[in-house]
Structure formats: C-alpha cells, structure tokens
Amino acid sequence: MLAFPDPVPTTASSLLANTEVVVAAAATLDEGLDCHDAFPTKAFEHFRERGLLTAPLPVELGGSDLCEASETAALRDVLYLVGRSSLVLGRLYEGHVNALALALRYGNAETRRQVSADAKAGHLFGVWNTEPATGGLSMTRHGGVLELADSKCFASGAGHVTRPLVTARIEDGRRLMLIVPLEPGVRAETKSWRAQGMRATATGTVDFSGLQLDVGAVVGEPDDYLRQPFFSCGAWRFLAVQCGGIAAVFEALRTHLVNTGRGGDPHQRARLGEAATRVETARLFVARAAETAAVAEADPEAAIAYVNLARGAVERCGLDVIELAQRSVGLSGFLETHPLEQRIRDLATYLRQPAPDHALASAAGYVLDAPRAFHALWQKL
C-alpha cells in the first residue's frame, strides 16, 4: 500500500465545490476499465490525493465532516456526482463512506483514531456483509486473539479494499463488526464475477479462514451493524449514487438526440419528457430520503418507511429511463461504441439491491398501520 501525504482538511462545502472536477478527471484515468478483473486504481489514487477518501472523517481527525448529519446535503451531492461520472467509482466510494460512517458511529476513540490514520495513509475501506449460501464468516475468541473462519461473497473491491469492515458470527449467533487489515491482492477470488455490468468493481469472494486479529479490530457491540434506524436509512447513500447513474443515462440520450438531429420528432420529445420526469422524481426522492435519514432518531419507523419508499421509486425511475433511452436510440444504443451501452449495463446491474420487495412491503405496512393521514406521515421529519 502506498503512503500518501495527509490531505489538507477542508470543510464539506469547499470539498463539494471541487468534487465535480475531481470525479470527471478520475473517470478518465483508467483506460479500458469496462472489462472483467479490472479495478480503477488510478482513479482512487486521484481521490486520495484530492481528499475524497478522508472527507468522511471529522475535521479534527483530518477530514471534512462528510458523515455528520449537518453535512448530509453535501454527502448526497458528492455521491451523486461520483455516480454520474462512473457507477463503478460510485459503488466503491459509497462502500468506503459507509465503512467509515459505521466505524465513526459505533467505534470507540481508538477505533476512530485508527481508521482516520488508515484513511490518511491511503487505505480503501468497504463493507462486506453478504454471506455465501452455506457457511459464512465466523469468529472465535481465544483470550486476546480473534480467529476468523470462512468467507464473504459479493465483496466489491476484493483484492483492492485493504480495510474491509465485515460482520462475523460469534458463538451466541449474533454478529460483530470487525475491521480487517488486508494486503492488496490476497485472499480474494474474482474470477466468478462475470456480470453484465459493473465489471471493474473487482467483486468476488474473500476467504478469511485462519486469519488472526487482536481485539482492537472489533467495532462496537454485537448486532450494531443491524441497529435501526441507521441500518435501513443508510440506503439513501446508494440511492444517491444510483440517481447520478440515472442522470448520466439521460444525458447520453439527450446528447444523442441533439447530435443526430432527431430531437424535433414529437415521439422523441415525448419520451425525453417522460425520462426527464423520472430523473427529477428520483432526485427529489433521494433529497427527501437523505433529509429524513439525517433526523431518523426523531421518528425511526417513519424514517425507515420513507427511505424504503425511495428505494422503490428510484429503482422504478432508473428502469423507466433505461427503457425510454433504448426505445429512443434504437439498435445503435446496444453497440459497445455508443455512450449509452455501458452506462445502461452498469445502471441495470447496480439497481439490483437486496430485498426490494421486502422494503416496499415494509413501507406499505407502515402506511397502512399509521394513525395519521398519508399526507401527514412525514411532515415532522
């Protein structure tokens, strides 16, 4: 792992002012990135140099306070801009932010100090929670030594994320969060990640068997990872990345119609209008979901329900924009040389998030059981 000079701490507002330029430059640094077993190494080096990897840290620990509730709008815009530039970068960066947010929320003072030092040293964080069909990561304690067994799957950044935050099953069946120091390129298998889109996320299986850690690797208490309302409400962050990806597909469609001179066709204009409506709908839902999540402790059930509704809305908007773009552009949009082709593949893949039906049904249950009228359910959040 390369050691980078400590970025100069900045406020969230000053960071945001430069983010669009930073992510646009980062997206051009890795040539031929849309291929299996690739990873945007140079782009993340650029992020490190520009302070994006330390931005989630508190100012006093060298960051920009991006994970503070007061800076929710700034974090939303940063995630949107990264996702609009590249969903691959957006997925990996959101995982980095999520891991740091969890460590900062649930970790003790030493954990906060250590993750801050690691982020400033250039380590990439991520959250690996998905279990294989059988087995799954477990941990046993032998005095002051923690020993891991088994693996995590669908781990984005496998072989490149050197500070994953993982959940491990302990003896009583609960799960404990750990930050596991890894060397680049070890314990990772990515050959099975042959997905249609998001190819360069280096997603795979990581085997932790036999790895020993000291107790300082523990973050928080058992089952803190699933603690509500933060577990469900945190989904707004990946929604912001998805929203950026939806906007990128729309811009590619709009540019195509302008460049081909087909924008005057009334049918094309109707489809573009429908697509624009979906883009704005997704943006508004994400903005409100982020605001609601920031004050979720005031009414946890209401906040969770709203973020779950936003999940369904953003997914539907994304699928609609994909369909409208493909209908408008036609067969040329399926050619690898067309700007829409990769954007659509990546978006369609990234829209597939866990348990969408459960999230929607849970939100509907809240609406059905609420004592207030629908229009008043979220007025106080």
C-alpha positions in Angstrom: 0.0 0.0 0.0 1.4 3.4 -1.0 1.6 6.1 1.7 0.1 9.4 0.6 0.7 12.8 2.2 -2.1 13.8 4.5 -4.7 15.8 2.6 -5.3 19.3 3.9 -8.6 19.2 5.9 -11.4 21.2 4.2 -15.0 22.0 5.0 -17.7 19.9 3.3 -18.7 23.0 1.3 -15.2 23.6 -0.1 -14.8 19.9 -0.9 -18.1 19.9 -2.8 -17.1 22.9 -4.9 -14.2 20.8 -6.3 -15.8 17.4 -6.5 -17.3 17.6 -10.0 -13.9 18.5 -11.4 -12.1 15.8 -9.3 -14.5 13.0 -10.3 -14.5 14.0 -14.0 -10.7 13.8 -14.0 -10.7 10.5 -12.1 -13.0 8.8 -14.6 -10.6 9.4 -17.4 -7.5 7.9 -15.7 -8.1 4.2 -16.2 -8.2 3.2 -19.8 -10.2 0.1 -20.8 -11.9 -0.1 -17.5 -15.0 -1.8 -18.7 -13.6 -5.3 -18.5 -13.5 -8.3 -16.1 -10.8 -8.3 -13.4 -10.2 -4.6 -13.7 -10.2 -2.0 -11.0 -10.0 1.8 -11.1 -6.6 2.0 -9.3 -5.5 5.3 -10.7 -8.9 6.9 -10.1 -8.7 6.1 -6.4 -5.2 7.4 -6.2 -6.6 10.6 -7.6 -9.4 10.5 -4.9 -6.8 10.0 -2.2 -4.7 12.9 -3.4 -7.7 15.2 -3.6 -9.0 14.4 -0.1 -12.1 12.4 -1.1 -11.1 9.3 0.9 -10.5 11.3 4.1 -13.6 13.5 3.6 -15.9 11.3 5.7 -13.7 11.8 8.7 -14.3 14.6 11.3 -12.4 17.8 10.8 -10.4 17.2 14.0 -9.2 13.9 12.6 -8.2 15.3 9.2 -11.5 15.1 7.2 -14.3 17.3 6.1 -17.2 16.1 8.4 -18.9 14.5 5.4 -20.6 11.9 7.7 -22.1 14.4 10.1 -25.8 14.8 9.9 -25.3 18.6 9.3 -23.5 17.8 6.1 -26.0 15.3 4.7 -26.8 17.5 1.7 -23.0 17.8 0.8 -22.6 14.0 1.1 -25.7 13.5 -1.1 -24.3 15.7 -3.8 -20.8 14.2 -3.7 -22.2 10.6 -4.1 -24.5 11.9 -6.9 -21.6 13.5 -8.7 -19.4 10.4 -8.4 -22.2 8.1 -9.6 -23.0 10.4 -12.5 -19.3 10.2 -13.6 -19.0 6.4 -13.1 -21.2 4.0 -11.3 -18.2 1.7 -10.7 -16.5 4.6 -8.8 -19.7 5.4 -7.1 -20.3 1.9 -5.8 -16.8 1.6 -4.4 -16.7 5.1 -3.0 -20.1 4.7 -1.3 -18.7 1.5 0.3 -15.7 3.4 1.6 -18.0 6.1 3.1 -20.3 3.5 4.6 -17.5 1.7 6.3 -16.1 4.9 7.8 -19.6 6.0 8.9 -20.1 2.8 10.8 -16.7 2.9 12.4 -17.2 6.5 13.4 -20.7 5.9 14.8 -20.1 2.7 16.7 -16.3 2.6 17.3 -14.5 3.8 20.4 -11.9 6.5 20.5 -9.1 4.2 19.5 -11.1 2.8 16.6 -11.8 6.3 15.3 -8.2 7.2 15.6 -7.0 4.1 13.8 -9.5 4.4 10.9 -8.6 8.0 10.5 -4.9 7.1 10.3 -5.5 4.3 7.8 -7.7 6.6 5.6 -5.0 9.3 5.6 -2.4 6.6 4.8 -4.3 5.7 1.6 -6.2 2.6 2.6 -9.5 2.0 0.8 -12.4 0.8 3.1 -15.5 -1.1 2.2 -18.4 -3.0 3.8 -18.6 -6.8 3.1 -21.7 -8.3 4.7 -23.0 -10.8 2.1 -22.7 -14.5 3.0 -22.4 -17.4 0.7 -25.2 -19.9 0.5 -23.5 -22.2 3.1 -21.1 -21.2 5.8 -20.3 -17.5 6.2 -17.7 -15.6 8.2 -17.4 -16.6 11.8 -15.2 -15.5 14.7 -13.9 -17.3 17.8 -12.1 -15.6 20.7 -9.0 -17.1 22.3 -8.0 -14.8 25.1 -7.0 -11.5 23.4 -6.8 -13.1 19.9 -9.7 -13.3 17.4 -9.6 -16.1 14.8 -11.7 -15.9 11.7 -13.1 -18.8 9.6 -14.9 -18.9 6.2 -15.7 -16.1 3.8 -17.7 -13.2 2.4 -19.1 -13.1 -1.1 -20.1 -10.3 -3.5 -17.4 -8.3 -1.9 -16.8 -5.2 -4.1 -13.1 -4.2 -4.3 -11.9 -7.7 -3.4 -8.1 -7.6 -3.5 -8.1 -3.8 -3.5 -10.0 -2.9 -0.4 -7.4 -3.2 2.3 -9.6 -2.2 5.3 -12.9 -4.0 4.9 -15.5 -3.7 7.6 -17.1 -7.2 7.9 -19.7 -8.8 10.0 -18.7 -12.1 11.7 -20.9 -14.6 13.5 -19.9 -15.2 17.2 -20.6 -18.1 19.5 -24.1 -16.9 20.5 -25.2 -16.4 16.9 -25.0 -12.6 16.9 -22.8 -10.7 14.5 -19.9 -8.5 15.4 -18.3 -5.8 13.1 -14.6 -6.0 12.5 -12.2 -4.0 10.5 -9.7 -6.5 9.0 -6.3 -5.3 7.8 -5.5 -7.0 4.4 -2.7 -6.8 2.0 -3.6 -6.0 -1.6 -4.3 -9.0 -3.8 -4.6 -11.6 -1.0 -7.4 -14.0 -0.1 -9.6 -12.7 -3.0 -11.2 -14.6 -5.8 -12.9 -12.5 -8.5 -13.0 -15.0 -11.5 -16.7 -15.7 -10.8 -17.6 -12.1 -11.2 -18.7 -12.1 -14.8 -21.6 -9.7 -14.5 -23.2 -7.8 -17.4 -22.4 -4.5 -15.8 -20.2 -3.0 -13.0 -17.4 -5.2 -14.3 -14.5 -3.2 -12.9 -15.6 -3.3 -9.3 -13.5 -6.4 -8.7 -16.4 -8.1 -6.9 -15.7 -11.5 -5.6 -15.3 -13.9 -2.6 -12.8 -13.3 0.1 -11.7 -16.2 2.4 -10.6 -15.1 5.9 -10.0 -18.6 7.2 -7.2 -18.8 9.8 -6.7 -15.0 9.9 -6.0 -13.8 13.5 -6.6 -10.3 14.8 -6.3 -8.5 18.1 -9.4 -7.3 19.9 -8.8 -3.8 18.6 -10.3 -4.9 15.3 -13.8 -5.0 16.9 -16.2 -2.2 16.1 -19.0 -1.6 18.6 -21.2 -4.2 20.2 -22.8 -7.4 18.7 -25.5 -6.7 16.1 -24.7 -2.9 16.0 -24.5 -3.3 12.2 -28.2 -4.1 12.1 -29.2 -1.4 14.6 -32.2 0.7 13.4 -33.0 3.2 12.1 -29.4 3.6 10.8 -29.3 0.2 9.0 -32.3 0.8 6.8 -32.0 4.5 6.5 -28.4 4.2 5.3 -29.8 3.0 1.9 -30.2 6.6 0.9 -26.5 6.8 0.1 -26.5 4.1 -2.6 -29.7 5.8 -3.9 -27.7 9.0 -4.4 -25.2 7.1 -6.5 -27.9 5.4 -8.5 -29.5 8.8 -9.1 -26.3 10.0 -10.6 -26.2 7.0 -12.9 -29.8 7.6 -14.0 -28.9 11.2 -14.8 -25.9 10.0 -16.8 -28.1 7.8 -19.0 -30.5 10.7 -19.5 -27.7 13.0 -20.6 -26.4 10.4 -23.0 -29.9 10.1 -24.5 -30.3 13.9 -24.7 -26.9 14.3 -26.4 -27.7 11.6 -28.9 -31.0 13.3 -29.9 -29.2 16.6 -30.3 -26.2 15.2 -32.3 -28.4 13.1 -34.6 -30.9 15.9 -35.2 -33.8 13.7 -34.1 -35.0 15.9 -31.2 -37.7 17.6 -33.3 -39.6 14.3 -33.7 -42.7 14.6 -31.4 -42.4 11.0 -30.3 -38.8 11.5 -29.3 -39.7 14.7 -27.4 -42.4 12.8 -25.6 -40.0 10.1 -24.5 -37.4 12.6 -23.5 -40.0 14.5 -21.4 -41.0 11.3 -19.7 -37.4 10.5 -19.0 -36.7 14.0 -17.6 -39.7 13.5 -15.3 -38.2 10.2 -14.0 -34.8 11.8 -13.4 -36.3 14.6 -11.4 -38.5 12.2 -9.5 -35.5 10.2 -8.5 -33.6 13.3 -7.5 -36.4 14.6 -5.3 -37.0 11.3 -3.6 -33.2 11.0 -2.8 -33.1 14.5 -1.5 -36.0 13.9 0.8 -34.7 10.5 1.9 -31.4 12.0 2.8 -33.1 14.7 4.9 -35.3 12.2 6.6 -32.4 9.8 7.4 -30.5 12.7 9.0 -33.2 13.1 11.6 -34.3 9.5 11.8 -34.0 9.2 15.6 -36.9 11.6 15.9 -39.3 9.0 14.4 -37.4 5.9 13.4 -40.3 4.0 11.9 -41.4 6.9 9.7 -37.8 7.5 8.5 -37.3 3.8 7.6 -40.6 3.7 5.7 -39.8 6.8 3.7 -36.3 5.6 2.7 -37.8 2.2 1.7 -40.4 4.0 -0.5 -37.5 6.0 -2.0 -35.7 2.7 -2.8 -38.7 1.5 -4.9 -39.2 4.9 -6.5 -35.5 5.3 -7.6 -35.4 1.7 -9.0 -38.6 2.3 -11.0 -37.3 5.6 -12.3 -34.0 4.0 -13.3 -35.7 1.1 -15.2 -38.0 3.5 -16.9 -35.2 5.8 -18.1 -33.3 2.8 -19.4 -36.3 1.6 -21.4 -37.1 5.1 -22.8 -33.4 5.6 -23.8 -33.2 2.3 -25.5 -36.5 2.9 -27.4 -35.4 6.3 -28.5 -31.9 5.4 -29.6 -32.7 2.0 -31.1 -30.2 -0.6 -32.1 -27.2 1.7 -32.1 -27.5 2.1 -28.4 -26.6 -1.5 -28.0 -23.3 -1.2 -29.7 -20.3 -1.1 -27.4 -19.1 2.1 -29.1 -22.2 4.0 -28.1 -22.1 6.1 -24.9 -25.3 4.6 -23.7 -24.3 0.9 -23.8 -22.0 0.7 -20.8 -24.0 3.3 -18.8 -27.2 1.2 -19.2 -25.4 -2.1 -18.3 -23.9 -0.6 -15.2 -27.1 1.0 -14.1 -29.2 -2.1 -14.6 -26.7 -4.1 -12.6 -26.4 -1.6 -9.8 -30.2 -1.2 -9.4 -30.3 -4.8 -8.2 -30.1 -4.2 -4.5 -31.1 -6.6 -1.7 -34.7 -7.3 -0.7 -36.6 -4.7 -2.8 -39.9 -6.4 -2.3 -39.4 -6.6 1.5 -38.5 -2.9 1.6 -41.6 -1.9 -0.3 -43.9 -4.2 1.7 -42.5 -2.8 4.9 -43.1 0.7 3.9 -46.7 -0.2 2.8 -47.3 -1.8 6.2 -46.2 1.4 7.9 -48.6 3.4 5.8 -51.5 1.0 6.5 -51.0 1.0 10.2 -50.2 4.7 10.7 -52.7 6.6 12.8 -52.3 9.8 10.7 -53.4 10.6 7.2 -50.9 9.8 4.5 -50.1 13.5 3.7 -49.1 14.0 7.4 -46.9 10.9 7.8 -43.6 12.7 7.2 -44.4 16.3 7.9 -42.4 16.4 11.2 -39.3 14.9 9.7 
